[in-house]
Amino acid sequence: SSLTRPFVRSCFRHNAPKSASSKNYRTITYPRTHQIKPAKWTHWAREEDNKLLRMRKSGSSYLLISATIGRNRSSCYYRYRDLTQPPSAHRLRWTAEENGFLLEAWKGAEAANKRLRYTELSGILNRDPRAIRSHLCEIPPHLKKGPLNAEEQTLLRNFVQTKLKYGGHIGWVELGRLMNRSSGYLRKFWDAHSGLRTGRFDDEEDRLVLRRAKMAMKMGTRPSWAAIGRLLNRPPVTVLNRWKTAFQSRLSKAQINKLP
């Protein structure tokens, strides 16, 4: 096995002697985190899909699946979700009936002082629970509409600059609740009016994106598009889109590693 020196957890049966020479002694091995191979960032092969479905059916954890396939745990989770859920669960448009049902469920939970059960709503609406939770932040009737005034723009600028100053994650949902606005609208407004660069990437920017992404891939972590965006003075979404269109969708991992 390529995973050397595994973490060993000893398990003893009931009333069995705790000695390595005993026949009742058995061990369960788990790979250490630093021994897991760097995660892949290419398209999934059919063999990987079959192995993922087979291991999940047998009850294997995503940590073990990640070490076996060589992909990030979150990537394994989302791939399994896409394979097992129908395509209609990820449709983009929301109908008026779905919005009305979701609002009624939200009002009932607010009146009863309870939390919404997104898994139950997922079975009724035939949608992904994460998509329901994200959409619910956009449709409540009490959200303010229209352009931001000067006071709101100042609050938005101070909030984002404070988060960026201390290297924290910009909580758009938290800011939306604070300003009584849609979090998606605030994020798009900031990307359009923050003075960040737009337009085509030059060769120097492409080299920086590629170098940072390769460093993260070698360490087995996901690249921080927000950190790269701060270096390039660009929105993180545009940096991620540039990586997908210019490198990930056209080149394999071996070809990316050969690039300077």
ROKOLZA-886784 format. One record per residue (C-alpha): residue number from 0; residue in one letter; chain; x, y, z. Coordinates in nm, 3 decimals, always signed. Each point is the difference from the previous one (the first is absolute). Layout:
BEGIN
+-----+--------+--------+---------+---------+---------+
! num ! residu ! chaine !      xx !      yy !      zz !
+-----+--------+--------+---------+---------+---------+
! NUM !      A !      A !       X !       Y !       Z !
...
+-----+--------+--------+---------+---------+---------+
//
This chain:
BEGIN
+-----+--------+--------+---------+---------+---------+
! num ! residu ! chaine !      xx !      yy !      zz !
+-----+--------+--------+---------+---------+---------+
!   0 !      S !      A !  +0.000 !  +0.000 !  +0.000 !
!   1 !      S !      A !  +0.111 !  +0.356 !  -0.075 !
!   2 !      L !      A !  -0.119 !  +0.111 !  +0.343 !
!   3 !      T !      A !  +0.285 !  -0.092 !  +0.234 !
!   4 !      R !      A !  +0.003 !  -0.006 !  +0.378 !
!   5 !      P !      A !  -0.379 !  +0.004 !  +0.040 !
!   6 !      F !      A !  -0.174 !  +0.111 !  +0.315 !
!   7 !      V !      A !  -0.094 !  -0.315 !  +0.192 !
!   8 !      R !      A !  -0.288 !  -0.016 !  +0.243 !
!   9 !      S !      A !  -0.016 !  -0.314 !  +0.215 !
!  10 !      C !      A !  -0.337 !  -0.167 !  +0.053 !
!  11 !      F !      A !  -0.058 !  -0.288 !  +0.244 !
!  12 !      R !      A !  -0.299 !  -0.221 !  +0.021 !
!  13 !      H !      A !  -0.198 !  -0.028 !  +0.319 !
!  14 !      N !      A !  +0.204 !  -0.155 !  +0.286 !
!  15 !      A !      A !  +0.290 !  -0.073 !  -0.235 !
!  16 !      P !      A !  +0.359 !  +0.026 !  +0.132 !
!  17 !      K !      A !  +0.168 !  +0.323 !  -0.108 !
!  18 !      S !      A !  +0.310 !  -0.149 !  -0.156 !
!  19 !      A !      A !  +0.126 !  +0.015 !  -0.354 !
!  20 !      S !      A !  +0.055 !  -0.377 !  -0.003 !
!  21 !      S !      A !  -0.366 !  -0.073 !  +0.074 !
!  22 !      K !      A !  -0.214 !  -0.139 !  -0.280 !
!  23 !      N !      A !  -0.278 !  +0.238 !  +0.100 !
!  24 !      Y !      A !  +0.221 !  +0.299 !  -0.077 !
!  25 !      R !      A !  -0.091 !  +0.193 !  -0.313 !
!  26 !      T !      A !  +0.096 !  +0.340 !  -0.138 !
!  27 !      I !      A !  -0.173 !  +0.258 !  -0.215 !
!  28 !      T !      A !  +0.226 !  +0.223 !  -0.208 !
!  29 !      Y !      A !  -0.075 !  +0.354 !  -0.110 !
!  30 !      P !      A !  +0.231 !  +0.218 !  -0.212 !
!  31 !      R !      A !  +0.158 !  +0.298 !  +0.164 !
!  32 !      T !      A !  -0.106 !  +0.336 !  -0.138 !
!  33 !      H !      A !  +0.350 !  +0.092 !  -0.117 !
!  34 !      Q !      A !  +0.035 !  -0.336 !  -0.178 !
!  35 !      I !      A !  -0.299 !  +0.051 !  -0.229 !
!  36 !      K !      A !  +0.099 !  +0.065 !  -0.359 !
!  37 !      P !      A !  -0.053 !  +0.351 !  -0.141 !
!  38 !      A !      A !  -0.357 !  +0.040 !  -0.119 !
!  39 !      K !      A !  -0.082 !  -0.019 !  -0.369 !
!  40 !      W !      A !  -0.166 !  +0.295 !  -0.170 !
!  41 !      T !      A !  -0.082 !  -0.159 !  -0.337 !
!  42 !      H !      A !  -0.323 !  -0.148 !  -0.134 !
!  43 !      W !      A !  -0.129 !  -0.318 !  +0.163 !
!  44 !      A !      A !  +0.061 !  -0.327 !  -0.184 !
!  45 !      R !      A !  -0.258 !  -0.277 !  -0.022 !
!  46 !      E !      A !  +0.217 !  -0.230 !  +0.214 !
!  47 !      E !      A !  +0.013 !  +0.265 !  +0.273 !
!  48 !      D !      A !  -0.378 !  +0.041 !  -0.010 !
!  49 !      N !      A !  -0.053 !  -0.375 !  +0.033 !
!  50 !      K !      A !  +0.245 !  -0.022 !  +0.289 !
!  51 !      L !      A !  -0.167 !  +0.296 !  +0.174 !
!  52 !      L !      A !  -0.348 !  -0.153 !  -0.030 !
!  53 !      R !      A !  +0.124 !  -0.342 !  +0.112 !
!  54 !      M !      A !  +0.182 !  +0.134 !  +0.307 !
!  55 !      R !      A !  -0.291 !  +0.223 !  +0.107 !
!  56 !      K !      A !  -0.239 !  -0.293 !  -0.038 !
!  57 !      S !      A !  +0.222 !  -0.205 !  +0.230 !
!  58 !      G !      A !  -0.005 !  +0.280 !  +0.261 !
!  59 !      S !      A !  +0.351 !  +0.137 !  -0.045 !
!  60 !      S !      A !  +0.068 !  +0.351 !  +0.130 !
!  61 !      Y !      A !  +0.097 !  +0.287 !  -0.228 !
!  62 !      L !      A !  +0.342 !  +0.013 !  +0.168 !
!  63 !      L !      A !  +0.075 !  -0.356 !  -0.108 !
!  64 !      I !      A !  -0.148 !  +0.061 !  -0.345 !
!  65 !      S !      A !  +0.213 !  +0.312 !  -0.039 !
!  66 !      A !      A !  +0.318 !  -0.191 !  +0.089 !
!  67 !      T !      A !  -0.088 !  -0.287 !  -0.234 !
!  68 !      I !      A !  -0.100 !  +0.202 !  -0.305 !
!  69 !      G !      A !  +0.241 !  +0.286 !  +0.059 !
!  70 !      R !      A !  -0.251 !  +0.283 !  +0.000 !
!  71 !      N !      A !  -0.117 !  +0.262 !  +0.246 !
!  72 !      R !      A !  -0.271 !  -0.106 !  +0.246 !
!  73 !      S !      A !  -0.233 !  +0.279 !  -0.106 !
!  74 !      S !      A !  +0.053 !  -0.095 !  -0.364 !
!  75 !      C !      A !  -0.098 !  -0.359 !  +0.080 !
!  76 !      Y !      A !  -0.311 !  +0.118 !  +0.184 !
!  77 !      Y !      A !  -0.123 !  +0.225 !  -0.281 !
!  78 !      R !      A !  +0.078 !  -0.263 !  -0.264 !
!  79 !      Y !      A !  -0.200 !  -0.261 !  +0.190 !
!  80 !      R !      A !  -0.285 !  +0.247 !  +0.037 !
!  81 !      D !      A !  -0.001 !  +0.072 !  -0.373 !
!  82 !      L !      A !  +0.002 !  -0.372 !  -0.084 !
!  83 !      T !      A !  -0.280 !  -0.098 !  +0.237 !
!  84 !      Q !      A !  -0.236 !  +0.298 !  -0.025 !
!  85 !      P !      A !  -0.208 !  +0.064 !  -0.314 !
!  86 !      P !      A !  +0.107 !  +0.286 !  -0.228 !
!  87 !      S !      A !  -0.325 !  +0.180 !  +0.078 !
!  88 !      A !      A !  +0.123 !  +0.051 !  +0.359 !
!  89 !      H !      A !  +0.261 !  +0.247 !  -0.129 !
!  90 !      R !      A !  -0.219 !  +0.203 !  -0.236 !
!  91 !      L !      A !  +0.059 !  +0.374 !  +0.023 !
!  92 !      R !      A !  -0.340 !  +0.164 !  -0.046 !
!  93 !      W !      A !  -0.243 !  +0.015 !  +0.291 !
!  94 !      T !      A !  -0.372 !  +0.013 !  -0.074 !
!  95 !      A !      A !  -0.253 !  +0.221 !  +0.179 !
!  96 !      E !      A !  -0.158 !  -0.310 !  +0.157 !
!  97 !      E !      A !  +0.335 !  -0.112 !  +0.143 !
!  98 !      N !      A !  +0.070 !  +0.346 !  +0.139 !
!  99 !      G !      A !  -0.347 !  +0.016 !  +0.157 !
! 100 !      F !      A !  +0.037 !  -0.343 !  +0.160 !
! 101 !      L !      A !  +0.346 !  +0.086 !  +0.131 !
! 102 !      L !      A !  -0.120 !  +0.331 !  +0.144 !
! 103 !      E !      A !  -0.291 !  -0.171 !  +0.176 !
! 104 !      A !      A !  +0.237 !  -0.257 !  +0.150 !
! 105 !      W !      A !  +0.235 !  +0.278 !  +0.110 !
! 106 !      K !      A !  -0.283 !  +0.201 !  +0.161 !
! 107 !      G !      A !  -0.127 !  -0.310 !  +0.181 !
! 108 !      A !      A !  +0.345 !  -0.074 !  +0.138 !
! 109 !      E !      A !  +0.042 !  +0.363 !  +0.110 !
! 110 !      A !      A !  -0.339 !  -0.001 !  +0.174 !
! 111 !      A !      A !  +0.078 !  -0.327 !  +0.179 !
! 112 !      N !      A !  +0.356 !  +0.117 !  +0.082 !
! 113 !      K !      A !  +0.146 !  -0.307 !  -0.169 !
! 114 !      R !      A !  +0.266 !  -0.063 !  -0.259 !
! 115 !      L !      A !  -0.088 !  -0.105 !  -0.352 !
! 116 !      R !      A !  +0.078 !  -0.360 !  -0.091 !
! 117 !      Y !      A !  +0.159 !  +0.037 !  -0.339 !
! 118 !      T !      A !  +0.021 !  -0.375 !  -0.057 !
! 119 !      E !      A !  -0.379 !  -0.030 !  +0.029 !
! 120 !      L !      A !  -0.051 !  +0.295 !  -0.233 !
! 121 !      S !      A !  +0.245 !  -0.161 !  -0.241 !
! 122 !      G !      A !  -0.222 !  -0.307 !  -0.029 !
! 123 !      I !      A !  -0.310 !  +0.213 !  -0.061 !
! 124 !      L !      A !  +0.151 !  +0.247 !  -0.248 !
! 125 !      N !      A !  +0.239 !  -0.251 !  -0.162 !
! 126 !      R !      A !  +0.289 !  +0.239 !  +0.045 !
! 127 !      D !      A !  +0.338 !  -0.010 !  +0.169 !
! 128 !      P !      A !  -0.012 !  +0.108 !  +0.369 !
! 129 !      R !      A !  +0.290 !  +0.242 !  -0.048 !
! 130 !      A !      A !  -0.179 !  +0.164 !  -0.294 !
! 131 !      I !      A !  -0.314 !  +0.041 !  +0.211 !
! 132 !      R !      A !  +0.195 !  +0.157 !  +0.284 !
! 133 !      S !      A !  +0.180 !  +0.240 !  -0.233 !
! 134 !      H !      A !  -0.319 !  +0.099 !  -0.183 !
! 135 !      L !      A !  -0.183 !  +0.063 !  +0.325 !
! 136 !      C !      A !  +0.242 !  +0.286 !  +0.072 !
! 137 !      E !      A !  -0.114 !  +0.174 !  -0.320 !
! 138 !      I !      A !  -0.381 !  -0.015 !  +0.007 !
! 139 !      P !      A !  -0.133 !  +0.121 !  +0.340 !
! 140 !      P !      A !  -0.244 !  +0.289 !  -0.065 !
! 141 !      H !      A !  +0.161 !  +0.229 !  +0.258 !
! 142 !      L !      A !  +0.323 !  +0.039 !  -0.202 !
! 143 !      K !      A !  +0.060 !  +0.348 !  -0.137 !
! 144 !      K !      A !  +0.003 !  +0.048 !  -0.376 !
! 145 !      G !      A !  +0.156 !  +0.259 !  -0.226 !
! 146 !      P !      A !  +0.347 !  +0.161 !  -0.017 !
! 147 !      L !      A !  +0.212 !  +0.059 !  +0.309 !
! 148 !      N !      A !  +0.000 !  +0.347 !  +0.149 !
! 149 !      A !      A !  +0.314 !  +0.181 !  +0.119 !
! 150 !      E !      A !  -0.032 !  -0.124 !  +0.358 !
! 151 !      E !      A !  -0.038 !  -0.362 !  -0.110 !
! 152 !      Q !      A !  +0.298 !  +0.028 !  -0.234 !
! 153 !      T !      A !  +0.213 !  +0.133 !  +0.285 !
! 154 !      L !      A !  -0.110 !  -0.286 !  +0.225 !
! 155 !      L !      A !  +0.075 !  -0.252 !  -0.274 !
! 156 !      R !      A !  +0.346 !  +0.145 !  -0.066 !
! 157 !      N !      A !  +0.097 !  +0.012 !  +0.369 !
! 158 !      F !      A !  -0.122 !  -0.355 !  +0.063 !
! 159 !      V !      A !  +0.189 !  -0.152 !  -0.293 !
! 160 !      Q !      A !  +0.320 !  +0.197 !  +0.060 !
! 161 !      T !      A !  +0.003 !  -0.104 !  +0.366 !
! 162 !      K !      A !  -0.035 !  -0.366 !  -0.097 !
! 163 !      L !      A !  +0.274 !  +0.025 !  -0.262 !
! 164 !      K !      A !  +0.232 !  +0.189 !  +0.235 !
! 165 !      Y !      A !  +0.010 !  -0.286 !  +0.250 !
! 166 !      G !      A !  +0.000 !  -0.271 !  -0.267 !
! 167 !      G !      A !  -0.344 !  -0.131 !  +0.091 !
! 168 !      H !      A !  -0.274 !  -0.145 !  -0.217 !
! 169 !      I !      A !  -0.253 !  +0.254 !  -0.129 !
! 170 !      G !      A !  -0.330 !  -0.118 !  +0.145 !
! 171 !      W !      A !  -0.245 !  +0.120 !  -0.265 !
! 172 !      V !      A !  -0.293 !  -0.173 !  +0.171 !
! 173 !      E !      A !  +0.087 !  +0.171 !  +0.328 !
! 174 !      L !      A !  +0.029 !  +0.335 !  -0.177 !
! 175 !      G !      A !  -0.332 !  -0.058 !  -0.176 !
! 176 !      R !      A !  -0.174 !  -0.055 !  +0.331 !
! 177 !      L !      A !  +0.167 !  +0.310 !  +0.143 !
! 178 !      M !      A !  -0.108 !  +0.221 !  -0.290 !
! 179 !      N !      A !  -0.332 !  -0.177 !  -0.064 !
! 180 !      R !      A !  +0.110 !  -0.064 !  -0.358 !
! 181 !      S !      A !  +0.058 !  -0.297 !  -0.227 !
! 182 !      S !      A !  +0.349 !  -0.142 !  +0.054 !
! 183 !      G !      A !  +0.035 !  -0.077 !  -0.371 !
! 184 !      Y !      A !  -0.085 !  +0.358 !  -0.096 !
! 185 !      L !      A !  +0.254 !  +0.140 !  +0.247 !
! 186 !      R !      A !  +0.275 !  -0.224 !  -0.133 !
! 187 !      K !      A !  -0.069 !  +0.096 !  -0.362 !
! 188 !      F !      A !  -0.015 !  +0.368 !  +0.094 !
! 189 !      W !      A !  +0.338 !  -0.022 !  +0.173 !
! 190 !      D !      A !  +0.163 !  -0.176 !  -0.294 !
! 191 !      A !      A !  -0.134 !  +0.266 !  -0.237 !
! 192 !      H !      A !  +0.074 !  +0.313 !  +0.207 !
! 193 !      S !      A !  +0.301 !  -0.088 !  +0.215 !
! 194 !      G !      A !  +0.260 !  +0.119 !  -0.251 !
! 195 !      L !      A !  +0.123 !  -0.355 !  -0.067 !
! 196 !      R !      A !  +0.149 !  -0.080 !  -0.337 !
! 197 !      T !      A !  -0.216 !  -0.152 !  -0.272 !
! 198 !      G !      A !  +0.061 !  -0.116 !  -0.352 !
! 199 !      R !      A !  +0.253 !  -0.240 !  -0.147 !
! 200 !      F !      A !  +0.284 !  -0.159 !  +0.195 !
! 201 !      D !      A !  +0.351 !  +0.072 !  -0.120 !
! 202 !      D !      A !  +0.285 !  -0.252 !  -0.006 !
! 203 !      E !      A !  +0.140 !  +0.108 !  +0.337 !
! 204 !      E !      A !  -0.337 !  -0.048 !  +0.169 !
! 205 !      D !      A !  -0.044 !  -0.341 !  -0.160 !
! 206 !      R !      A !  +0.340 !  -0.109 !  +0.129 !
! 207 !      L !      A !  -0.090 !  +0.115 !  +0.352 !
! 208 !      V !      A !  -0.334 !  -0.186 !  -0.006 !
! 209 !      L !      A !  +0.169 !  -0.315 !  -0.130 !
! 210 !      R !      A !  +0.286 !  +0.017 !  +0.252 !
! 211 !      R !      A !  -0.231 !  +0.047 !  +0.299 !
! 212 !      A !      A !  -0.234 !  -0.275 !  -0.115 !
! 213 !      K !      A !  +0.288 !  -0.244 !  -0.052 !
! 214 !      M !      A !  +0.133 !  +0.073 !  +0.350 !
! 215 !      A !      A !  -0.340 !  -0.081 !  +0.150 !
! 216 !      M !      A !  -0.036 !  -0.317 !  -0.209 !
! 217 !      K !      A !  +0.338 !  -0.129 !  +0.118 !
! 218 !      M !      A !  -0.110 !  +0.051 !  +0.362 !
! 219 !      G !      A !  -0.332 !  -0.173 !  -0.064 !
! 220 !      T !      A !  -0.211 !  +0.308 !  +0.079 !
! 221 !      R !      A !  -0.239 !  +0.217 !  -0.195 !
! 222 !      P !      A !  +0.148 !  +0.325 !  -0.138 !
! 223 !      S !      A !  -0.108 !  +0.315 !  +0.183 !
! 224 !      W !      A !  -0.157 !  +0.202 !  -0.279 !
! 225 !      A !      A !  -0.066 !  +0.287 !  +0.241 !
! 226 !      A !      A !  +0.373 !  +0.025 !  +0.083 !
! 227 !      I !      A !  +0.095 !  -0.016 !  -0.369 !
! 228 !      G !      A !  -0.263 !  +0.262 !  -0.077 !
! 229 !      R !      A !  +0.150 !  +0.235 !  +0.258 !
! 230 !      L !      A !  +0.343 !  -0.039 !  -0.161 !
! 231 !      L !      A !  -0.140 !  +0.075 !  -0.346 !
! 232 !      N !      A !  -0.252 !  +0.262 !  +0.120 !
! 233 !      R !      A !  -0.276 !  -0.201 !  -0.165 !
! 234 !      P !      A !  -0.325 !  -0.157 !  +0.126 !
! 235 !      P !      A !  +0.051 !  -0.362 !  +0.117 !
! 236 !      V !      A !  -0.276 !  -0.121 !  -0.234 !
! 237 !      T !      A !  +0.183 !  +0.126 !  -0.309 !
! 238 !      V !      A !  +0.323 !  -0.167 !  +0.117 !
! 239 !      L !      A !  -0.182 !  -0.332 !  +0.047 !
! 240 !      N !      A !  -0.166 !  +0.030 !  -0.341 !
! 241 !      R !      A !  +0.337 !  +0.074 !  -0.160 !
! 242 !      W !      A !  +0.150 !  -0.311 !  +0.161 !
! 243 !      K !      A !  -0.285 !  -0.220 !  -0.122 !
! 244 !      T !      A !  -0.012 !  +0.130 !  -0.357 !
! 245 !      A !      A !  +0.372 !  +0.047 !  -0.067 !
! 246 !      F !      A !  +0.155 !  -0.293 !  +0.187 !
! 247 !      Q !      A !  -0.226 !  -0.253 !  +0.170 !
! 248 !      S !      A !  -0.234 !  -0.071 !  -0.292 !
! 249 !      R !      A !  +0.277 !  -0.020 !  -0.261 !
! 250 !      L !      A !  +0.296 !  -0.159 !  +0.175 !
! 251 !      S !      A !  +0.045 !  -0.313 !  +0.208 !
! 252 !      K !      A !  +0.179 !  -0.001 !  +0.335 !
! 253 !      A !      A !  +0.319 !  -0.139 !  -0.159 !
! 254 !      Q !      A !  -0.002 !  +0.274 !  -0.264 !
! 255 !      I !      A !  -0.056 !  +0.269 !  +0.264 !
! 256 !      N !      A !  +0.298 !  -0.126 !  +0.202 !
! 257 !      K !      A !  +0.224 !  +0.024 !  -0.307 !
! 258 !      L !      A !  -0.084 !  +0.366 !  -0.055 !
! 259 !      P !      A !  +0.258 !  +0.253 !  +0.129 !
+-----+--------+--------+---------+---------+---------+
//
